Amino acid sequence: MAVTVETLDKLERRITLSLAADVLKNEVDARLKKLARTVKADGFRPGKVPMNVVAQRYGYSVQYEVVNDKVGEAFAQAAAEAQLRVAGMPRISEKEGAVAEDGKLLFDATFEVYPQITIGDLTSAEIERVTADVNDAAIDRTVEILRKQRRTFAQRPQAEAASEGDRVTIDFEGKIDGVPFEGGKAEGYQFLLGEGQMLEAFEKAVRGMKTGESKTFPLKFPDDYHGKDVAGKEADFLVTVKKIEAQNLPEVNEEFVASLGLAESTVEALRADIKKNLEREVKFRVAARNKAAAMDALLKVTQFDVPKSLVEAETARLVEGARADLKARGIKDADKAPIPAEMFTPQAERRVRLGLIVGELVRNNNLQAKPEQLHDHIQELAQSYEQPQQVVAWYMSDRQRMAEVEAVVIEGNVADFILSKAKVTDKSVGFEELMGQQG
């Protein structure tokens, strides 16, 4: 029988489903009889409970279950006959204001369908593609980080003043309008001068002080300070220096390289190893940035309506992800934290929209991940670990992890395809800018 599909809105449709009342009744009776074999009730032996008692106790829930099952089956059959690609779950309700044939029950199934997607003209898209190199300055910076990780400290004589790079131990107390505030007091607090651990005005006041010396100074908190109670306000701090320690950075020599566990204990080997690791990281970051630019261009040239049900489902997943993140951070009652779903709606819509477009592009242009691509990507990921083959085995042994790798490879294929069609302008960016280390 032909299925009549009613268009309500852009992607919203409705189908009226007709179910025979006697079929529903027979199924309810059959399930109640099956239930009666095991149901227990006071005053009756198991399996001997009268049907009228079973029906009275379980009839409504069984009928609800049967109607849901049968309506679901009818909807699936109708959607298949009408060749509909249903997005999300249908909303089922009894049909109002309609007279059914004798012995029939009518239900409305309201649902959304997937949009028809036509990829826009990629040749009109303009994309800035970035490139970056690992230079000596980047290697030097990494060497300095390694040195700082292995630095030692020696206490300065009392007569020597605190200077850049020193580790100072202080007691401090801050007051606003003469009143102490939360988080404004500490004893035996350590920090390194010149490494941005404290506000610049605070460091400036401590710089030049000697062990045992105290000082009172004003400090204005920035307007965007993370502590909202004190942001934009001026406080008076009393600081007492308890100890000053000068840092000692190890020399970059064979002994230092050996402490890092490299197979070859030479400075040249260290720099070569650093360069290889940085180049790997640069490659991933450049690819991620160019992929994002390609996806932005794809979204601009391809417009269509997005199923609300898919956006709502993705929003719910993002909210749950936010709750899980709060829980992982140790936030109390994270599962009850008020998280407005609407704050995730734009991100959810972008994800759904992009997922639909990418899926269409992959199908139409054979951009699926090839086995050799999956192998190469996993091998590359594993190279940053001490035992690469164990990492490869870890990926290969889990379907979910392999699915994540496949998604990354497919996105790369799509980005390459877009870049091959679009108007591309190449731009070289500095290592620090790429790594987010400006300034």
C-alpha positions as CSV (number, residue, x, y, z in Angstrom):
1,M,0.0,0.0,0.0
2,A,1.3,3.5,-0.9
3,V,2.5,5.5,2.1
4,T,1.4,9.1,2.3
5,V,4.1,11.4,3.6
6,E,3.1,14.9,4.7
7,T,5.6,17.7,4.7
8,L,5.3,19.9,7.8
9,D,8.5,22.0,7.5
10,K,11.8,22.1,5.8
11,L,12.9,18.6,7.0
12,E,10.0,17.6,9.1
13,R,7.6,15.0,7.9
14,R,4.6,13.1,9.2
15,I,3.2,9.6,8.4
16,T,-0.1,8.3,9.7
17,L,0.1,4.7,10.8
18,S,-2.9,2.3,11.0
19,L,-2.8,-0.7,13.3
20,A,-5.4,-3.4,13.6
21,A,-6.9,-3.4,17.1
22,D,-7.3,-7.2,17.1
23,V,-3.7,-7.8,16.2
24,L,-2.6,-5.6,19.1
25,K,-5.1,-7.4,21.4
26,N,-3.9,-10.8,20.4
27,E,-0.2,-9.8,21.0
28,V,-1.1,-8.4,24.4
29,D,-3.0,-11.6,25.3
30,A,0.0,-13.7,24.1
31,R,2.5,-11.8,26.2
32,L,0.3,-11.8,29.3
33,K,-0.1,-15.6,29.0
34,K,3.7,-16.0,28.7
35,L,4.1,-13.7,31.7
36,A,1.6,-15.7,33.7
37,R,3.9,-18.8,33.6
38,T,6.5,-17.1,35.9
39,V,4.6,-14.3,37.7
40,K,4.3,-14.5,41.5
41,A,1.4,-13.2,43.6
42,D,0.4,-13.7,47.2
43,G,-1.9,-16.6,47.7
44,F,-1.0,-18.4,44.5
45,R,1.6,-20.8,43.4
46,P,4.0,-19.7,40.7
47,G,2.4,-20.2,37.3
48,K,-1.1,-20.6,38.8
49,V,-2.0,-16.9,39.0
50,P,-5.4,-16.3,37.3
51,M,-5.2,-14.4,34.0
52,N,-7.6,-11.7,35.3
53,V,-5.1,-10.9,38.2
54,V,-2.2,-10.9,35.8
55,A,-4.1,-8.6,33.4
56,Q,-5.1,-6.3,36.2
57,R,-1.5,-6.0,37.5
58,Y,0.4,-6.0,34.2
59,G,-2.1,-5.3,31.5
60,Y,-1.3,-1.6,31.0
61,S,2.4,-1.9,30.9
62,V,2.2,-4.9,28.5
63,Q,-0.2,-3.0,26.3
64,Y,2.1,0.1,26.3
65,E,5.0,-2.2,25.3
66,V,3.1,-3.9,22.5
67,V,1.8,-0.6,21.0
68,N,5.4,0.8,21.0
69,D,6.8,-2.3,19.4
70,K,4.1,-2.5,16.7
71,V,4.1,1.2,16.0
72,G,7.9,1.0,15.7
73,E,7.6,-1.9,13.2
74,A,4.9,-0.1,11.2
75,F,7.0,3.1,11.0
76,A,10.1,1.3,9.9
77,Q,8.2,-0.5,7.2
78,A,6.4,2.7,6.0
79,A,9.7,4.7,6.0
80,A,11.4,1.9,3.9
81,E,8.5,1.8,1.4
82,A,8.6,5.6,1.0
83,Q,12.5,5.4,0.7
84,L,13.0,7.9,3.5
85,R,16.3,8.5,5.2
86,V,15.0,9.2,8.8
87,A,17.2,11.4,11.0
88,G,16.8,10.8,14.7
89,M,13.8,9.1,16.4
90,P,10.2,9.7,15.4
91,R,7.7,11.2,17.8
92,I,4.6,8.9,18.0
93,S,1.2,10.1,19.2
94,E,-2.4,9.0,18.7
95,K,-4.0,10.8,15.8
96,E,-6.4,13.4,16.8
97,G,-9.6,14.4,15.0
98,A,-9.6,11.5,12.6
99,V,-12.1,8.6,12.3
100,A,-10.5,5.2,11.8
101,E,-11.9,2.3,10.0
102,D,-13.6,-0.3,12.1
103,G,-11.1,-2.2,14.2
104,K,-8.2,0.2,13.4
105,L,-6.1,2.5,15.6
106,L,-4.4,5.5,14.0
107,F,-1.1,7.0,15.1
108,D,0.9,10.0,13.8
109,A,4.7,9.6,13.4
110,T,6.4,13.0,13.2
111,F,10.1,12.9,12.2
112,E,12.9,14.6,10.3
113,V,14.7,13.4,7.2
114,Y,18.3,13.9,6.2
115,P,18.8,16.9,3.8
116,Q,19.7,16.6,0.2
117,I,23.3,17.9,0.2
118,T,24.9,19.4,-2.9
119,I,28.5,20.3,-2.4
120,G,29.2,23.9,-3.5
121,D,31.8,25.1,-5.9
122,L,35.1,24.4,-4.2
123,T,37.0,26.1,-7.0
124,S,35.6,29.4,-5.7
125,A,36.8,28.8,-2.1
126,E,39.9,30.8,-1.0
127,I,42.1,29.1,1.6
128,E,45.3,30.2,3.3
129,R,47.6,27.2,3.7
130,V,50.3,27.5,6.3
131,T,53.8,26.0,6.4
132,A,56.4,26.1,9.1
133,D,60.0,25.0,9.7
134,V,61.9,24.0,12.7
135,N,64.9,26.4,13.1
136,D,67.9,26.5,15.4
137,A,66.0,28.9,17.7
138,A,63.2,26.4,18.3
139,I,65.8,23.7,19.1
140,D,67.6,26.1,21.5
141,R,64.4,26.9,23.2
142,T,63.7,23.2,23.8
143,V,67.2,22.6,25.1
144,E,66.6,25.4,27.6
145,I,63.3,23.8,28.7
146,L,65.2,20.5,29.3
147,R,67.9,22.4,31.3
148,K,65.3,24.0,33.5
149,Q,63.6,20.6,34.1
150,R,67.0,19.5,35.6
151,R,68.1,22.6,37.3
152,T,69.2,22.7,41.0
153,F,69.0,25.5,43.6
154,A,71.5,26.8,46.1
155,Q,70.6,29.2,48.9
156,R,72.0,32.7,48.5
157,P,73.9,34.5,51.3
158,Q,71.6,36.8,53.4
159,A,73.3,39.9,52.0
160,E,72.4,39.0,48.4
161,A,69.2,40.4,46.8
162,A,66.7,38.4,44.9
163,S,67.1,38.7,41.1
164,E,65.8,37.2,37.9
165,G,65.7,33.4,37.9
166,D,65.9,33.1,41.7
167,R,63.5,30.9,43.6
168,V,62.2,32.9,46.6
169,T,60.3,31.6,49.6
170,I,58.0,34.2,51.1
171,D,55.2,34.9,53.6
172,F,52.6,37.3,52.3
173,E,49.2,38.8,53.3
174,G,47.0,41.0,51.2
175,K,44.2,43.3,52.3
176,I,41.6,45.4,50.4
177,D,40.4,48.4,52.3
178,G,42.1,47.0,55.3
179,V,40.2,43.7,55.1
180,P,41.9,40.3,54.3
181,F,40.5,38.5,51.3
182,E,40.3,34.8,50.4
183,G,43.5,33.5,48.8
184,G,45.4,36.6,49.8
185,K,47.6,35.0,52.5
186,A,50.2,32.3,52.4
187,E,53.3,31.2,54.4
188,G,56.4,29.5,53.0
189,Y,55.2,30.2,49.4
190,Q,57.7,29.5,46.7
191,F,57.9,31.0,43.2
192,L,60.5,31.7,40.5
193,L,61.2,35.3,39.6
194,G,60.8,36.1,36.0
195,E,58.7,33.1,35.0
196,G,55.3,34.7,35.2
197,Q,54.0,32.6,38.2
198,M,52.9,35.8,39.9
199,L,51.6,39.1,38.7
200,E,54.3,41.4,37.3
201,A,53.7,44.1,40.0
202,F,54.1,41.4,42.7
203,E,57.4,40.1,41.2
204,K,58.7,43.7,40.7
205,A,58.1,44.4,44.4
206,V,60.0,41.2,45.5
207,R,62.9,41.7,43.1
208,G,65.8,43.3,44.9
209,M,64.6,42.2,48.4
210,K,66.9,40.3,50.7
211,T,66.4,37.4,53.1
212,G,64.6,38.5,56.3
213,E,63.4,41.8,54.7
214,S,59.7,42.8,54.7
215,K,57.9,45.3,52.5
216,T,54.4,46.7,52.0
217,F,53.3,47.7,48.5
218,P,50.1,48.4,46.6
219,L,48.9,46.0,43.8
220,K,46.0,46.5,41.4
221,F,44.5,43.3,40.2
222,P,43.7,43.3,36.4
223,D,40.1,43.7,35.4
224,D,40.2,40.3,33.8
225,Y,41.8,38.6,36.8
226,H,40.6,35.0,37.3
227,G,39.6,35.7,40.9
228,K,36.3,37.7,40.3
229,D,36.1,38.9,43.9
230,V,39.3,40.9,43.6
231,A,39.4,41.6,39.8
232,G,39.9,45.3,39.1
233,K,40.5,46.1,42.8
234,E,43.6,47.5,44.6
235,A,45.2,45.6,47.5
236,D,48.0,46.3,49.9
237,F,50.4,43.4,50.4
238,L,52.9,42.8,53.2
239,V,55.7,40.4,52.0
240,T,58.5,38.9,54.1
241,V,61.3,37.1,52.3
242,K,62.2,33.9,54.1
243,K,64.7,32.4,51.7
244,I,66.4,33.1,48.3
245,E,67.9,30.4,46.1
246,A,69.9,30.9,43.0
247,Q,69.2,28.4,40.2
248,N,72.0,26.4,38.6
249,L,71.3,25.2,35.1
250,P,73.3,22.2,33.9
251,E,75.8,22.6,31.1
252,V,74.8,21.1,27.8
253,N,77.4,18.4,27.5
254,E,77.7,14.7,27.1
255,E,76.8,14.2,30.8
256,F,73.7,16.2,30.4
257,V,72.7,14.3,27.3
258,A,73.3,11.0,29.0
259,S,70.9,12.0,31.8
260,L,68.2,12.2,29.2
261,G,68.5,8.6,28.2
262,L,69.5,9.0,24.6
263,A,71.3,6.1,22.9
264,E,74.1,8.4,21.7
265,S,75.4,10.8,24.4
266,T,76.5,13.7,22.2
267,V,75.1,17.2,21.9
268,E,74.7,16.8,18.2
269,A,72.5,13.6,18.8
270,L,70.4,15.6,21.3
271,R,69.8,18.4,18.8
272,A,69.0,15.9,16.0
273,D,66.5,14.1,18.3
274,I,64.9,17.3,19.3
275,K,64.6,18.5,15.7
276,K,63.0,15.1,14.7
277,N,60.4,15.4,17.5
278,L,59.6,19.0,16.8
279,E,59.2,18.4,13.1
280,R,56.7,15.6,13.9
281,E,54.8,18.0,16.1
282,V,55.0,20.8,13.5
283,K,53.7,18.4,10.9
284,F,50.6,17.5,13.0
285,R,49.9,21.1,13.9
286,V,50.3,22.4,10.3
287,A,47.9,19.6,9.2
288,A,45.4,20.4,11.9
289,R,45.4,24.2,11.0
290,N,45.1,23.6,7.3
291,K,42.4,21.0,7.8
292,A,40.4,23.5,9.9
293,A,40.8,26.1,7.1
294,A,39.7,23.6,4.5
295,M,36.6,22.6,6.6
296,D,35.7,26.3,7.1
297,A,35.8,26.8,3.3
298,L,33.7,23.7,2.8
299,L,31.0,25.0,5.2
300,K,31.0,28.4,3.4
301,V,30.3,27.0,0.0
302,T,27.7,24.3,1.0
303,Q,24.4,25.5,2.6
304,F,21.5,23.3,3.7
305,D,19.1,22.8,6.6
306,V,20.3,20.6,9.4
307,P,18.0,18.1,11.3
308,K,17.2,19.6,14.7
309,S,17.1,16.1,16.2
310,L,20.7,15.5,15.3
311,V,21.8,18.8,16.7
312,E,19.9,18.1,19.9
313,A,21.6,14.7,20.2
314,E,25.0,16.2,19.6
315,T,24.3,18.9,22.1
316,A,23.4,16.3,24.7
317,R,26.7,14.5,24.0
318,L,28.7,17.7,24.4
319,V,26.9,18.5,27.7
320,E,27.7,15.0,29.0
321,G,31.3,15.4,27.9
322,A,31.5,18.7,29.9
323,R,30.1,16.9,32.9
324,A,32.7,14.1,32.6
325,D,35.5,16.7,32.3
326,L,34.3,18.4,35.5
327,K,34.2,15.1,37.2
328,A,37.7,14.3,36.1
329,R,38.8,17.6,37.5
330,G,37.4,16.6,40.9
331,I,34.5,19.0,40.9
332,K,32.0,18.0,43.5
333,D,28.5,17.0,42.3
334,A,29.6,17.4,38.7
335,D,26.7,15.3,37.5
336,K,24.3,17.9,39.0
337,A,26.1,21.0,37.8
338,P,23.9,23.4,35.9
339,I,25.3,23.3,32.3
340,P,23.1,25.3,29.9
341,A,22.7,23.2,26.8
342,E,22.3,26.2,24.5
343,M,25.9,27.2,25.1
344,F,26.9,24.1,23.1
345,T,24.3,24.5,20.3
346,P,26.5,26.4,17.8
347,Q,29.3,23.9,18.2
348,A,26.9,21.0,17.9
349,E,25.3,22.4,14.8
350,R,28.7,22.9,13.2
351,R,29.7,19.3,14.0
352,V,26.5,17.9,12.6
353,R,26.7,20.1,9.5
354,L,30.3,19.2,8.8
355,G,29.7,15.5,9.4
356,L,27.0,15.4,6.8
357,I,29.0,17.3,4.2
358,V,32.1,15.3,4.8
359,G,30.2,12.1,4.5
360,E,28.7,13.2,1.2
361,L,32.1,14.3,-0.1
362,V,33.7,11.0,1.0
363,R,31.1,8.9,-0.7
364,N,31.1,10.9,-4.0
365,N,34.9,11.1,-4.3
366,N,36.1,7.8,-2.9
367,L,38.0,9.4,0.0
368,Q,37.7,6.5,2.4
369,A,40.8,5.7,4.5
370,K,42.9,3.1,2.8
371,P,44.7,0.3,4.9
372,E,48.1,1.7,4.1
373,Q,47.1,5.2,5.3
374,L,45.8,3.8,8.6
375,H,49.1,1.9,9.0
376,D,51.3,4.9,8.2
377,H,49.3,7.2,10.6
378,I,49.6,4.8,13.5
379,Q,53.3,4.3,12.9
380,E,53.8,8.0,12.9
381,L,51.8,8.4,16.2
382,A,53.9,5.7,17.8
383,Q,57.3,7.2,16.9
384,S,57.0,9.7,19.8
385,Y,57.0,6.8,22.3
386,E,59.9,4.8,23.7
387,Q,58.4,1.5,22.5
388,P,56.6,2.2,19.2
389,Q,55.6,-1.4,18.4
390,Q,53.7,-1.6,21.7
391,V,51.8,1.5,20.8
392,V,51.0,0.1,17.4
393,A,49.7,-3.1,19.0
394,W,47.6,-1.0,21.4
395,Y,45.9,0.8,18.6
396,M,45.4,-2.3,16.4
397,S,43.8,-4.3,19.3
398,D,40.9,-1.9,19.9
399,R,38.1,-1.2,17.4
400,Q,37.2,2.2,19.0
401,R,40.8,3.4,18.8
402,M,41.0,2.3,15.1
403,A,37.8,4.1,14.4
404,E,39.3,7.3,15.8
405,V,42.4,6.8,13.6
406,E,40.2,6.2,10.6
407,A,38.2,9.4,11.2
408,V,41.4,11.4,11.4
409,V,42.7,9.9,8.1
410,I,39.4,10.5,6.3
411,E,39.4,14.1,7.5
412,G,42.9,14.5,6.1
413,N,41.8,13.0,2.8
414,V,38.9,15.4,2.6
415,A,41.2,18.4,3.5
416,D,43.6,17.4,0.8
417,F,40.8,17.1,-1.7
418,I,39.4,20.5,-0.9
419,L,42.9,22.1,-1.1
420,S,43.4,20.5,-4.5
421,K,40.3,22.3,-5.8
422,A,40.4,25.7,-4.0
423,K,42.3,28.9,-4.6
424,V,45.2,28.4,-2.2
425,T,47.6,31.0,-0.9
426,D,50.6,29.7,0.9
427,K,51.9,31.4,4.1
428,S,55.0,30.6,6.1
429,V,54.4,31.1,9.9
430,G,57.0,31.1,12.6
431,F,57.6,28.2,14.9
432,E,56.5,30.2,18.0
433,E,53.3,31.4,16.3
434,L,52.4,27.8,15.2
435,M,53.0,26.4,18.7
436,G,51.1,29.2,20.4
437,Q,54.2,30.7,22.0
438,Q,53.9,34.3,20.8
439,G,55.4,36.9,23.0
